Amino acid sequence: MDIAVNLIGIIYGFILILTAFVRNKALEPMRVDVLFMPQPTEKTRPVNLIFGILVAGYGIYSLFLKANPP
């Protein structure tokens, strides 16, 4: 179950990174700035890149810890 949650987090992180660069109707509802900011614009789009790197990075780090415990 933990692996599935981490994989979903990694996929969502990559989707957020993709939304920072690609304008697509299917990806727009997944943007963090659309979900949490009252007036999302093109200037708030880079927020998705930051959150995407954080979410995907944490998921990859967590998977790495599961595969190689200390």
C-alpha positions, 0 to 999 in steps of 0.5 A: 500500500505504501508503494502505491501511495508513493507511486501515485505521489510521483505521478502527480508530481510529474503531472504538476511539473508538466502543467508548468510547461504545457497548457492542456484542458485535461491537466488544468484541473490538477494545477495547485495554483488553480486549487488554492489561489483565488485568482490563478493566472499565467504568472502563478503557473510556476508554483506548480513546478515547485510543488511538483518537484517537492511532491515527486522528490518526496515520493522518490525519496520515500520509495528509495527508503523502502527499497534500502532501509537504513 
